[in-house]
Amino acid sequence: MTCLDKVMLDAFLEDRLSFEEKQELQHHLMTCSLCLNRFEQYMDGLDMTDDEEEQWNTEAIVQNVMEKLPAYPLKVLRTINPQSAVRKNWKKRSVDIVKKTTIAVAGLAVIVTFGTAVSPTFASYVSGLYQAVGISSPVSQIKGPYVNVSNQVVSLFDEKETDRGVLAAAAKGFVKPLDLKATDQGLTVEVKAVLADPLRLAILGSVTKKDGTKMNSLVEDQYTIIDSSNVNEFREIRLKDKNGKVLTPFYKNNLEAFEWRLLQNGENFLIQRDLTNFFDEKNPLPDELIVELRVKRLGETKGAWNLDIPIDMRPAKAASKTVAINKQFSGPQETLVALQEVRYAPSGTQFVFSENKAGKGKSFLHYQLIDEKGTNLGSWEEIRVRFYEGDDYPDTNVIWNGPSRVEAVDWFGTKKWIHTFTPIESTQKATMKLDAVYTEEKSSFRTKLNLAELEKKPIKAESDGNQFTFQLVQKQIDSGRIVYEMKVEGTLAKDIAAIVTRTWKATDEEGKAAVRALGAMSKKEVQKDGRVEFSGQLAIISEKEDLKEVTLSFDQMIKEHKVDWEIPLQPEK
């Protein structure tokens, strides 16, 4: 950056610079003694005004503010109408604040936490001052640099197909509107907006024909003609630092290309990528990134739609916070579960758990986030999502399409879980209540079904306290194979929460395994004694048209262990 002139200094003091320009100017002042002296001389000149009533007595003002604070939240008070308020010399006051470097941190906290009575620019200026002197302003009070166009940005997204974390970030000004286009073969790929925070990236765009009609090939191709062997023939997406170095995740898999999730969003597409697998304390998140989008084929049309999408992480980084918790709980089967930290960001709040288990198998959690009034801010109900189908899931404020996943498993058997909820303010007092841990258990279920008898009437079976009723629905031919469709319903044993349906197996009367056995279950209700009633379907795919008998079994079920573990989440002060 070149040295400063009067025009730039005026723009800075009057808050007419963009977020990026303010950051660059503040950094320049810290590194250029010539400009710093010029800035001080310029402020001294501005201070030669007759605005005597505007003397800034920090100690007196802080004391005065504290004495007048009500005993209830300020958000319930009537908002002052800016049009009727007395206009003040905010430029002059900004100069006074910068000059009087003895302003206490407590004083700044009061100003930013409770806001300014009139000036909409003063709060953003003080936020910039916080960053200039290396102080973090309260996360919940920070607005993004695009808050003035937030309504327009929010309207770009399809409300039903966008998770509330993205919409919340857009409403607070952390989604940047863009106008990037690449045209080839009569088709235009456009990027309209980008969300960038420490949790994830979300890129909104569209594909448009010459006549202006929208195409959804970018998303449709992924679920129709793209697989792991040809994905690079259709598109490549890479994350780079500002110098062009390609960044790779800590834990790669063979399906890395599909970690960039493509979702339909109304007439647009939404590309999402979890960032928690790229950066940590040893590899900190940089201020600037680049997403290199290379689209090579849309449906049957080949072309070159190349876009380099600039990512500015600084606004969201300033509005994000990680709080260490480090509380652990000894669970069933020698399981040690620890809540390591909570990550607050514009598009979501993440709870990071680790689990160290001596035995084999998986375990799952059920917990709620409760505020002071007992309101459920969110709940993690993984069993229902993993093992039961249907649309009757409760609204638990979980962002399932976001970065909620198992992050890694190390050599010592330690797993890390990352659970993402819609944004919770870091100033919100809440409690995490863990009420159940679920573990995989072995099952000895095995039953023989005579298909001739099954056609006439349902057949009941029982094992491990689980009760089943099977009924043959139909037999049909599909691609030269016979599919036997069955209806199954029943009641699970006490403390058994679900069947691991992927472990269903079927053999014929000669002991030969069926090609495949597929199961899907829906939870009907929970009885008073806690036992789960369920219904579902079972499809047995065989090459035998005259199958007479089938032996069914499943290897695993999910057992519930009731616990009572609470962790208070202290609000940010």
C-alpha positions as CSV (number, residue, x, y, z in Angstrom):
1,M,0.0,0.0,0.0
2,T,1.2,3.5,-0.8
3,C,1.6,6.1,1.9
4,L,-1.6,7.9,3.0
5,D,-3.0,11.2,1.8
6,K,-5.8,13.5,3.2
7,V,-8.5,11.9,1.1
8,M,-7.7,8.4,2.4
9,L,-7.5,9.6,6.0
10,D,-10.9,11.3,5.8
11,A,-12.4,8.2,4.2
12,F,-11.0,6.1,7.1
13,L,-12.3,8.4,9.9
14,E,-15.7,8.7,8.3
15,D,-16.0,5.0,7.8
16,R,-16.3,5.1,4.0
17,L,-13.7,2.4,3.3
18,S,-14.5,-1.2,2.7
19,F,-13.6,-3.8,5.3
20,E,-10.5,-4.9,3.2
21,E,-9.4,-1.3,2.8
22,K,-9.7,-0.5,6.5
23,Q,-7.7,-3.6,7.4
24,E,-5.0,-2.7,4.9
25,L,-4.8,0.9,6.1
26,Q,-4.7,-0.1,9.8
27,H,-1.8,-2.5,9.0
28,H,0.0,0.2,7.1
29,L,-0.3,2.6,10.1
30,M,1.3,0.0,12.3
31,T,4.3,-0.5,10.0
32,C,4.9,2.9,8.6
33,S,6.2,5.5,11.1
34,L,6.0,8.3,8.6
35,C,2.2,7.8,8.0
36,L,1.6,7.2,11.7
37,N,3.2,10.7,12.5
38,R,1.2,12.2,9.6
39,F,-2.0,10.6,11.0
40,E,-1.3,12.0,14.5
41,Q,-0.6,15.5,13.1
42,Y,-3.7,15.4,11.0
43,M,-5.8,14.4,14.1
44,D,-4.2,17.2,16.1
45,G,-5.4,19.6,13.4
46,L,-8.9,18.2,13.4
47,D,-8.9,18.5,17.2
48,M,-8.6,22.4,17.0
49,T,-12.4,22.8,16.9
50,D,-14.6,24.7,19.3
51,D,-16.6,21.6,20.1
52,E,-16.0,21.9,23.8
53,E,-19.0,20.0,24.9
54,E,-17.7,16.9,23.3
55,Q,-14.8,16.3,25.7
56,W,-14.2,12.5,26.1
57,N,-13.7,11.7,29.7
58,T,-13.4,7.9,29.6
59,E,-13.7,7.2,33.3
60,A,-16.7,9.5,33.8
61,I,-18.5,8.2,30.7
62,V,-18.0,4.5,31.6
63,Q,-19.2,5.2,35.1
64,N,-22.2,7.2,33.8
65,V,-23.2,4.4,31.4
66,M,-22.9,1.7,34.1
67,E,-25.1,3.6,36.5
68,K,-27.8,4.0,33.9
69,L,-27.9,0.4,32.6
70,P,-31.3,-1.2,33.3
71,A,-31.6,-4.6,35.0
72,Y,-33.1,-6.1,31.9
73,P,-31.7,-6.7,28.4
74,L,-31.4,-3.6,26.3
75,K,-32.9,-5.3,23.3
76,V,-36.3,-4.9,24.9
77,L,-36.0,-1.1,24.9
78,R,-37.5,1.1,22.2
79,T,-35.0,1.8,19.4
80,I,-34.0,5.4,18.9
81,N,-35.2,6.8,15.6
82,P,-32.0,8.1,13.8
83,Q,-34.0,10.7,12.0
84,S,-35.2,12.4,15.2
85,A,-32.0,12.1,17.2
86,V,-29.5,14.9,17.6
87,R,-26.8,14.7,15.0
88,K,-23.3,14.6,16.5
89,N,-19.8,15.2,15.0
90,W,-18.9,11.5,14.7
91,K,-15.7,12.3,12.8
92,K,-14.6,14.5,15.7
93,R,-15.5,11.8,18.3
94,S,-13.6,9.2,16.3
95,V,-10.5,11.4,16.3
96,D,-10.9,11.8,20.1
97,I,-11.1,8.1,20.6
98,V,-8.0,7.3,18.6
99,K,-6.1,10.1,20.2
100,K,-6.8,9.1,23.8
101,T,-5.0,5.8,23.9
102,T,-5.7,5.5,27.6
103,I,-9.3,4.3,26.9
104,A,-9.8,1.2,29.0
105,V,-10.7,-2.1,27.5
106,A,-13.8,-2.1,29.7
107,G,-14.8,1.2,28.2
108,L,-14.6,-0.3,24.7
109,A,-16.5,-3.3,25.8
110,V,-19.3,-1.1,27.0
111,I,-19.4,0.9,23.8
112,V,-19.5,-2.1,21.5
113,T,-21.7,-4.4,23.6
114,F,-24.5,-1.8,24.0
115,G,-24.0,0.0,20.7
116,T,-24.2,3.6,19.8
117,A,-27.4,5.6,20.2
118,V,-27.4,7.2,16.8
119,S,-24.5,6.7,14.5
120,P,-24.6,3.5,12.4
121,T,-21.0,3.9,11.3
122,F,-19.5,4.4,14.8
123,A,-19.9,0.8,15.9
124,S,-18.2,-0.5,12.8
125,Y,-15.4,2.0,13.3
126,V,-14.9,0.8,16.9
127,S,-14.9,-2.8,15.7
128,G,-12.0,-1.9,13.4
129,L,-10.3,-0.2,16.3
130,Y,-10.6,-3.4,18.3
131,Q,-8.8,-5.3,15.6
132,A,-6.2,-2.6,15.2
133,V,-5.1,-2.9,18.8
134,G,-5.4,-6.7,18.9
135,I,-8.6,-6.9,21.1
136,S,-11.4,-9.3,20.1
137,S,-14.8,-7.7,20.2
138,P,-17.8,-9.7,21.4
139,V,-18.7,-12.3,18.8
140,S,-22.4,-11.9,19.0
141,Q,-22.2,-8.2,18.3
142,I,-20.1,-8.3,15.1
143,K,-21.9,-7.7,11.8
144,G,-20.4,-8.6,8.5
145,P,-19.2,-6.1,5.8
146,Y,-22.2,-6.9,3.6
147,V,-25.0,-6.3,6.1
148,N,-26.2,-3.3,4.1
149,V,-27.1,-5.6,1.2
150,S,-28.1,-8.6,3.4
151,N,-31.7,-8.6,2.3
152,Q,-30.8,-8.8,-1.4
153,V,-28.2,-11.5,-0.6
154,V,-30.7,-13.6,1.4
155,S,-33.2,-13.4,-1.4
156,L,-30.7,-15.1,-3.7
157,F,-31.1,-18.4,-1.8
158,D,-34.1,-20.8,-1.9
159,E,-35.4,-20.6,1.7
160,K,-36.6,-24.3,1.7
161,E,-33.4,-25.7,0.3
162,T,-30.9,-23.6,2.3
163,D,-29.9,-24.5,5.8
164,R,-30.6,-21.9,8.4
165,G,-26.9,-21.5,9.2
166,V,-26.3,-20.1,5.7
167,L,-29.3,-17.9,5.9
168,A,-28.3,-16.5,9.3
169,A,-24.8,-15.7,8.1
170,A,-26.3,-14.0,5.0
171,A,-28.6,-11.9,7.2
172,K,-25.7,-10.8,9.4
173,G,-23.7,-9.7,6.4
174,F,-21.2,-12.5,6.1
175,V,-22.2,-13.7,2.6
176,K,-20.5,-11.8,-0.1
177,P,-22.4,-11.0,-3.3
178,L,-20.4,-11.8,-6.5
179,D,-20.7,-11.4,-10.2
180,L,-18.3,-13.9,-11.7
181,K,-19.2,-15.5,-15.1
182,A,-17.7,-17.9,-17.6
183,T,-19.4,-18.5,-20.9
184,D,-18.7,-21.3,-23.4
185,Q,-20.7,-23.3,-25.8
186,G,-23.7,-21.0,-25.3
187,L,-23.8,-21.8,-21.6
188,T,-22.9,-19.4,-18.8
189,V,-21.7,-20.6,-15.3
190,E,-22.2,-17.8,-12.8
191,V,-21.2,-17.4,-9.2
192,K,-23.5,-15.1,-7.3
193,A,-22.5,-15.3,-3.7
194,V,-20.1,-17.0,-1.3
195,L,-20.2,-17.7,2.4
196,A,-16.8,-18.1,4.0
197,D,-16.3,-18.8,7.7
198,P,-14.0,-21.0,9.6
199,L,-16.5,-23.9,9.5
200,R,-17.2,-24.1,5.8
201,L,-17.5,-22.6,2.3
202,A,-20.8,-22.3,0.5
203,I,-20.8,-21.0,-3.1
204,L,-24.1,-20.1,-4.8
205,G,-24.3,-20.1,-8.6
206,S,-26.2,-21.0,-11.7
207,V,-26.0,-22.4,-15.2
208,T,-27.9,-20.4,-17.8
209,K,-28.6,-21.0,-21.5
210,K,-28.5,-18.3,-24.2
211,D,-32.2,-17.7,-23.9
212,G,-31.9,-17.1,-20.2
213,T,-33.4,-20.4,-19.0
214,K,-31.7,-22.1,-16.1
215,M,-30.1,-25.6,-16.2
216,N,-29.4,-27.8,-13.3
217,S,-26.9,-30.1,-15.1
218,L,-24.1,-29.3,-12.6
219,V,-26.1,-31.0,-9.8
220,E,-28.0,-33.6,-11.9
221,D,-24.8,-35.0,-13.5
222,Q,-23.4,-35.8,-10.0
223,Y,-26.4,-38.1,-9.3
224,T,-26.8,-39.6,-12.7
225,I,-23.7,-40.0,-14.9
226,I,-20.8,-39.0,-12.6
227,D,-18.9,-41.6,-10.5
228,S,-15.5,-41.8,-8.9
229,S,-13.9,-43.0,-12.2
230,N,-15.0,-40.0,-14.4
231,V,-15.7,-37.1,-12.0
232,N,-12.6,-35.2,-13.2
233,E,-13.9,-35.3,-16.8
234,F,-16.8,-33.2,-15.6
235,R,-15.3,-30.8,-13.0
236,E,-12.4,-30.1,-10.7
237,I,-12.6,-27.9,-7.6
238,R,-9.5,-27.1,-5.6
239,L,-8.8,-24.9,-2.6
240,K,-5.7,-22.7,-2.8
241,D,-4.0,-20.1,-0.7
242,K,-3.7,-16.6,-2.1
243,N,-0.3,-17.5,-3.7
244,G,-1.9,-20.3,-5.7
245,K,-0.6,-23.3,-3.5
246,V,-3.1,-26.1,-3.6
247,L,-4.3,-27.0,0.0
248,T,-5.1,-30.6,0.8
249,P,-7.2,-31.9,3.7
250,F,-5.5,-33.7,6.6
251,Y,-7.5,-36.9,6.0
252,K,-8.0,-37.7,2.3
253,N,-10.1,-40.5,0.9
254,N,-10.7,-41.9,-2.6
255,L,-13.8,-39.9,-3.0
256,E,-12.1,-36.5,-2.3
257,A,-13.8,-34.9,-5.3
258,F,-17.2,-35.6,-3.7
259,E,-16.3,-33.8,-0.5
260,W,-17.3,-30.7,-2.5
261,R,-21.0,-31.3,-2.1
262,L,-23.2,-30.1,-4.9
263,L,-26.8,-29.3,-3.9
264,Q,-29.8,-28.0,-5.7
265,N,-30.9,-24.6,-4.5
266,G,-34.0,-23.5,-6.3
267,E,-32.9,-22.8,-9.9
268,N,-29.3,-22.4,-8.6
269,F,-26.6,-24.8,-7.4
270,L,-24.9,-24.6,-4.0
271,I,-21.3,-26.0,-3.6
272,Q,-20.4,-26.7,0.0
273,R,-17.1,-27.7,1.6
274,D,-16.2,-28.4,5.2
275,L,-13.0,-26.5,6.2
276,T,-12.4,-28.2,9.6
277,N,-10.3,-30.9,7.8
278,F,-7.9,-28.3,6.4
279,F,-6.8,-26.1,9.3
280,D,-5.9,-26.4,12.9
281,E,-3.6,-24.7,15.4
282,K,-0.5,-25.8,13.6
283,N,-2.0,-24.9,10.2
284,P,-4.1,-21.8,10.9
285,L,-6.8,-20.6,8.6
286,P,-5.3,-17.9,6.3
287,D,-7.0,-14.5,5.7
288,E,-7.4,-15.1,2.0
289,L,-8.2,-18.2,-0.1
290,I,-9.1,-19.0,-3.7
291,V,-11.5,-21.7,-4.9
292,E,-10.5,-22.8,-8.3
293,L,-13.7,-24.0,-10.1
294,R,-13.1,-25.8,-13.4
295,V,-16.2,-27.1,-15.1
296,K,-15.4,-29.3,-18.1
297,R,-18.7,-30.8,-19.1
298,L,-22.4,-30.1,-18.5
299,G,-24.6,-33.0,-19.5
300,E,-23.4,-33.9,-22.9
301,T,-21.9,-30.5,-23.6
302,K,-18.1,-30.2,-23.3
303,G,-16.4,-26.9,-22.7
304,A,-14.3,-24.8,-20.4
305,W,-16.0,-22.8,-17.7
306,N,-13.1,-21.6,-15.5
307,L,-13.6,-19.4,-12.4
308,D,-11.3,-18.4,-9.6
309,I,-13.4,-17.4,-6.7
310,P,-11.7,-15.0,-4.2
311,I,-12.4,-15.9,-0.5
312,D,-11.9,-13.3,2.2
313,M,-11.9,-15.0,5.6
314,R,-11.2,-11.9,7.7
315,P,-14.7,-10.8,8.4
316,A,-15.9,-14.2,9.6
317,K,-12.6,-14.9,11.5
318,A,-13.2,-11.7,13.5
319,A,-16.7,-12.9,14.3
320,S,-15.7,-16.4,15.2
321,K,-14.6,-17.8,18.5
322,T,-13.4,-21.2,19.9
323,V,-14.0,-22.0,23.5
324,A,-12.1,-24.8,25.1
325,I,-14.3,-27.1,27.4
326,N,-12.2,-30.3,28.0
327,K,-14.7,-32.1,30.1
328,Q,-14.9,-35.9,29.9
329,F,-17.4,-38.6,30.7
330,S,-16.8,-42.3,31.3
331,G,-19.4,-44.2,29.3
332,P,-20.4,-47.8,28.8
333,Q,-18.0,-50.5,27.5
334,E,-14.9,-48.6,28.6
335,T,-15.8,-45.6,26.5
336,L,-14.3,-42.3,27.4
337,V,-16.2,-39.3,25.8
338,A,-14.9,-35.8,26.0
339,L,-16.4,-32.5,24.9
340,Q,-13.2,-30.7,23.7
341,E,-14.4,-27.4,22.5
342,V,-17.3,-25.3,21.1
343,R,-16.7,-23.3,17.9
344,Y,-18.9,-20.3,17.3
345,A,-19.1,-18.9,13.7
346,P,-21.5,-16.9,11.6
347,S,-23.0,-20.0,9.8
348,G,-23.1,-22.4,12.8
349,T,-22.0,-23.6,16.2
350,Q,-19.9,-26.7,16.4
351,F,-19.5,-29.1,19.3
352,V,-16.3,-31.1,19.0
353,F,-16.2,-34.4,20.9
354,S,-13.5,-37.1,21.1
355,E,-14.1,-40.7,22.0
356,N,-11.5,-43.2,23.2
357,K,-12.8,-46.8,23.4
358,A,-11.0,-49.9,24.4
359,G,-13.5,-52.2,22.7
360,K,-14.6,-52.5,19.1
361,G,-17.7,-51.1,17.4
362,K,-19.3,-47.7,17.2
363,S,-21.1,-45.6,19.7
364,F,-23.4,-42.7,19.3
365,L,-24.7,-39.8,21.5
366,H,-28.0,-38.2,22.3
367,Y,-27.9,-34.8,24.0
368,Q,-29.8,-31.5,24.2
369,L,-28.7,-27.9,24.4
370,I,-30.9,-26.1,26.9
371,D,-31.0,-22.4,27.7
372,E,-31.7,-20.8,31.1
373,K,-35.5,-20.9,30.4
374,G,-35.5,-24.5,29.5
375,T,-35.9,-23.9,25.8
376,N,-34.3,-26.5,23.6
377,L,-31.7,-24.7,21.4
378,G,-30.8,-28.0,19.6
379,S,-30.5,-31.7,20.1
380,W,-28.4,-34.4,18.5
381,E,-30.6,-37.4,17.6
382,E,-28.2,-39.4,15.5
383,I,-30.0,-42.8,16.0
384,R,-33.2,-41.5,14.3
385,V,-31.3,-40.2,11.3
386,R,-29.0,-43.2,10.9
387,F,-31.3,-46.1,11.4
388,Y,-34.8,-44.9,10.7
389,E,-36.4,-43.5,7.6
390,G,-39.2,-41.0,7.3
391,D,-39.9,-37.3,7.5
392,D,-41.1,-37.2,11.1
393,Y,-37.8,-36.2,12.5
394,P,-38.1,-33.4,15.1
395,D,-36.7,-30.0,14.3
396,T,-33.4,-30.3,16.2
397,N,-31.5,-27.3,14.7
398,V,-28.8,-29.6,13.4
399,I,-27.2,-28.7,10.1
400,W,-27.1,-32.2,8.5
401,N,-25.9,-30.9,5.1
402,G,-23.1,-29.0,6.8
403,P,-19.9,-30.1,8.4
404,S,-21.3,-32.7,10.9
405,R,-19.2,-35.8,10.7
406,V,-16.5,-38.0,12.2
407,E,-13.3,-36.2,11.5
408,A,-10.7,-38.8,12.1
409,V,-9.7,-42.0,13.9
410,D,-6.1,-42.2,15.1
411,W,-3.9,-45.3,15.8
412,F,-5.0,-45.2,19.5
413,G,-8.7,-45.6,18.6
414,T,-9.6,-42.0,19.3
415,K,-12.4,-40.7,17.2
416,K,-13.4,-37.1,16.8
417,W,-17.0,-36.1,16.2
418,I,-18.0,-32.7,14.9
419,H,-21.7,-31.8,15.4
420,T,-22.9,-28.6,13.7
421,F,-26.0,-26.7,14.8
422,T,-27.6,-23.5,13.6
423,P,-25.8,-20.5,15.1
424,I,-25.9,-20.0,18.9
425,E,-24.6,-16.8,20.2
426,S,-21.4,-17.0,22.3
427,T,-23.2,-14.8,24.8
428,Q,-26.0,-17.3,25.3
429,K,-25.9,-19.1,28.6
430,A,-26.7,-22.8,28.0
431,T,-26.2,-26.3,29.2
432,M,-25.3,-29.4,27.2
433,K,-27.3,-32.4,28.7
434,L,-26.1,-35.8,27.6
435,D,-28.9,-38.3,28.4
436,A,-28.0,-41.4,26.4
437,V,-25.0,-43.2,24.8
438,Y,-25.7,-45.9,22.2
439,T,-23.4,-48.8,21.4
440,E,-23.4,-51.5,18.8
441,E,-24.2,-54.9,20.2
442,K,-24.0,-58.4,18.6
443,S,-27.3,-60.1,17.7
444,S,-28.1,-63.8,17.6
445,F,-31.3,-63.3,15.6
446,R,-31.9,-66.1,13.1
447,T,-35.2,-67.4,11.7
448,K,-36.4,-69.6,8.9
449,L,-39.3,-68.5,6.7
450,N,-41.2,-70.9,4.4
451,L,-42.3,-68.7,1.5
452,A,-45.3,-70.8,0.7
453,E,-46.6,-70.3,4.2
454,L,-45.6,-66.7,4.2
455,E,-47.8,-66.1,1.2
456,K,-50.8,-67.3,3.2
457,K,-50.3,-65.6,6.5
458,P,-47.7,-63.5,8.5
459,I,-45.0,-65.4,10.4
460,K,-43.8,-64.3,13.8
461,A,-40.3,-64.7,15.2
462,E,-38.5,-63.7,18.4
463,S,-34.9,-63.4,19.5
464,D,-32.9,-61.5,22.2
465,G,-36.2,-60.1,23.4
466,N,-37.0,-58.6,19.9
467,Q,-40.3,-59.5,18.4
468,F,-40.8,-59.6,14.6
469,T,-43.7,-60.2,12.2
470,F,-42.9,-61.0,8.5
471,Q,-45.3,-60.8,5.6
472,L,-44.7,-61.5,2.0
473,V,-45.9,-58.5,-0.1
474,Q,-44.9,-59.5,-3.7
475,K,-42.4,-61.2,-5.9
476,Q,-41.2,-59.5,-9.1
477,I,-38.5,-59.8,-11.7
478,D,-35.9,-57.0,-11.9
479,S,-33.0,-57.2,-14.4
480,G,-33.2,-61.0,-14.5
481,R,-33.2,-61.4,-10.8
482,I,-36.1,-62.2,-8.4
483,V,-37.0,-59.7,-5.8
484,Y,-38.9,-60.9,-2.8
485,E,-40.5,-57.9,-1.0
486,M,-41.5,-58.4,2.6
487,K,-43.2,-56.2,5.2
488,V,-41.7,-56.4,8.7
489,E,-42.9,-54.9,11.9
490,G,-42.4,-55.5,15.6
491,T,-41.2,-54.4,19.0
492,L,-37.6,-54.2,20.1
493,A,-36.3,-55.5,23.4
494,K,-35.9,-53.1,26.3
495,D,-33.0,-50.8,25.9
496,I,-32.6,-51.7,22.2
497,A,-33.0,-48.6,20.1
498,A,-32.6,-49.9,16.6
499,I,-31.5,-52.6,14.3
500,V,-28.4,-52.1,12.1
501,T,-30.3,-52.8,8.9
502,R,-27.1,-53.0,6.7
503,T,-26.3,-56.3,8.5
504,W,-29.4,-58.1,7.3
505,K,-28.4,-61.4,5.6
506,A,-30.4,-64.0,3.7
507,T,-29.6,-67.6,2.6
508,D,-31.7,-70.1,0.7
509,E,-32.6,-73.6,1.7
510,E,-29.3,-74.9,0.4
511,G,-27.3,-72.4,2.5
512,K,-26.4,-70.2,-0.4
513,A,-26.4,-66.5,0.2
514,A,-28.8,-64.2,-1.6
515,V,-27.4,-61.6,-3.9
516,R,-28.5,-58.9,-1.4
517,A,-30.8,-58.3,1.5
518,L,-31.9,-54.7,1.9
519,G,-33.8,-53.4,4.9
520,A,-35.4,-50.0,5.9
521,M,-37.1,-49.2,9.1
522,S,-39.4,-46.5,10.4
523,K,-40.1,-45.8,14.1
524,K,-43.8,-46.0,14.9
525,E,-43.8,-45.1,18.5
526,V,-42.1,-45.7,21.9
527,Q,-44.2,-47.6,24.4
528,K,-44.6,-46.6,28.0
529,D,-41.9,-49.0,29.1
530,G,-39.5,-47.5,26.6
531,R,-39.6,-50.3,24.0
532,V,-39.6,-49.2,20.4
533,E,-42.3,-50.2,18.0
534,F,-41.2,-50.2,14.3
535,S,-42.3,-51.1,10.8
536,G,-40.3,-51.5,7.6
537,Q,-39.5,-53.3,4.4
538,L,-37.1,-56.1,3.6
539,A,-36.1,-56.9,0.0
540,I,-34.3,-60.2,-0.7
541,I,-32.7,-60.3,-4.2
542,S,-32.1,-63.8,-5.5
543,E,-31.3,-65.5,-8.7
544,K,-33.7,-68.3,-7.8
545,E,-37.3,-68.0,-9.1
546,D,-38.5,-71.0,-7.1
547,L,-37.0,-70.0,-3.7
548,K,-38.8,-72.1,-1.2
549,E,-37.2,-71.2,2.1
550,V,-35.1,-68.3,3.4
551,T,-33.1,-67.9,6.6
552,L,-32.9,-64.4,7.8
553,S,-30.4,-62.9,10.3
554,F,-28.9,-59.7,11.3
555,D,-25.6,-59.2,13.2
556,Q,-25.9,-55.9,15.0
557,M,-28.3,-53.9,17.0
558,I,-28.1,-50.6,18.9
559,K,-28.3,-50.6,22.6
560,E,-29.3,-47.5,24.6
561,H,-27.4,-46.7,27.9
562,K,-29.1,-43.9,29.9
563,V,-26.7,-41.4,31.4
564,D,-26.9,-38.0,33.2
565,W,-24.1,-35.7,32.3
566,E,-24.3,-32.0,32.1
567,I,-21.8,-29.4,31.0
568,P,-22.6,-25.7,31.5
569,L,-21.6,-23.5,28.6
570,Q,-20.6,-20.2,30.1
571,P,-21.5,-17.1,28.1
572,E,-18.8,-14.8,26.7
573,K,-18.2,-11.8,29.0
